[in-house]
């Protein structure tokens, strides 16, 4: 699995989704694709084994997300 390639493709989709140059039809297709990926990942993760280091990893990711939210300028959600 090529994480960087997947990450880059998803980020490109996110940029296109938020682009003011795209119409609703185009952005809705992108958003549906992102939802389908989310549903697939949720299903895979729900049916996968749990590892001893997983809670620490998830806690660290949660802290990063919280820090990003706290340091994000007001008005940007």
C-alpha positions as a Python dict, from the first residue, in 0.01 Angstrom:
ca = {
    (1, 'X'): (0, 0, 0),
    (2, 'X'): (142, 338, -100),
    (3, 'X'): (32, 573, 181),
    (4, 'X'): (186, 885, 25),
    (5, 'X'): (8, 832, -307),
    (6, 'X'): (-327, 772, -136),
    (7, 'X'): (-275, 1071, 93),
    (8, 'X'): (-189, 1296, -201),
    (9, 'X'): (-492, 1182, -402),
    (10, 'X'): (-727, 1241, -108),
    (11, 'X'): (-577, 1586, -44),
    (12, 'X'): (-620, 1671, -413),
    (13, 'X'): (-985, 1568, -389),
    (14, 'X'): (-1027, 1785, -79),
    (15, 'X'): (-878, 2085, -262),
    (16, 'X'): (-1110, 2031, -559),
    (17, 'X'): (-1406, 1987, -324),
    (18, 'X'): (-1345, 2329, -171),
    (19, 'X'): (-1251, 2508, -493),
    (20, 'X'): (-1483, 2797, -581),
    (21, 'X'): (-1418, 2720, -948),
    (22, 'X'): (-1606, 2389, -936),
    (23, 'X'): (-1983, 2358, -954),
    (24, 'X'): (-2203, 2166, -714),
    (25, 'X'): (-2238, 1869, -947),
    (26, 'X'): (-1861, 1821, -962),
    (27, 'X'): (-1800, 1877, -591),
    (28, 'X'): (-2086, 1647, -492),
    (29, 'X'): (-1925, 1364, -693),
    (30, 'X'): (-1595, 1426, -513),
    (31, 'X'): (-1766, 1432, -175),
    (32, 'X'): (-1950, 1107, -252),
    (33, 'X'): (-1617, 945, -340),
    (34, 'X'): (-1469, 1064, -10),
    (35, 'X'): (-1770, 928, 180),
    (36, 'X'): (-1731, 591, 4),
    (37, 'X'): (-1366, 580, 110),
    (38, 'X'): (-1462, 669, 466),
    (39, 'X'): (-1726, 395, 480),
    (40, 'X'): (-1481, 142, 340),
    (41, 'X'): (-1211, 238, 590),
    (42, 'X'): (-1459, 237, 881),
    (43, 'X'): (-1568, -117, 789),
    (44, 'X'): (-1212, -243, 746),
    (45, 'X'): (-1097, -91, 1076),
    (46, 'X'): (-1401, -221, 1265),
    (47, 'X'): (-1323, -575, 1147),
    (48, 'X'): (-949, -564, 1205),
    (49, 'X'): (-750, -683, 1507),
    (50, 'X'): (-645, -447, 1785),
    (51, 'X'): (-276, -403, 1861),
    (52, 'X'): (-110, -323, 2192),
    (53, 'X'): (29, 10, 2068),
    (54, 'X'): (-298, 115, 1906),
    (55, 'X'): (-448, 307, 2203),
    (56, 'X'): (-135, 522, 2234),
    (57, 'X'): (-134, 591, 1860),
    (58, 'X'): (-501, 691, 1863),
    (59, 'X'): (-452, 911, 2167),
    (60, 'X'): (-161, 1089, 1998),
    (61, 'X'): (-369, 1145, 1684),
    (62, 'X'): (-654, 1281, 1897),
    (63, 'X'): (-416, 1524, 2067),
    (64, 'X'): (-282, 1641, 1728),
    (65, 'X'): (-637, 1699, 1605),
    (66, 'X'): (-729, 1889, 1922),
    (67, 'X'): (-415, 2103, 1898),
    (68, 'X'): (-490, 2182, 1534),
    (69, 'X'): (-846, 2282, 1630),
    (70, 'X'): (-724, 2502, 1917),
    (71, 'X'): (-459, 2678, 1708),
    (72, 'X'): (-680, 2724, 1399),
    (73, 'X'): (-768, 3091, 1335),
    (74, 'X'): (-1124, 3190, 1426),
    (75, 'X'): (-1376, 3167, 1146),
    (76, 'X'): (-1208, 2871, 973),
    (77, 'X'): (-1398, 2551, 1039),
}
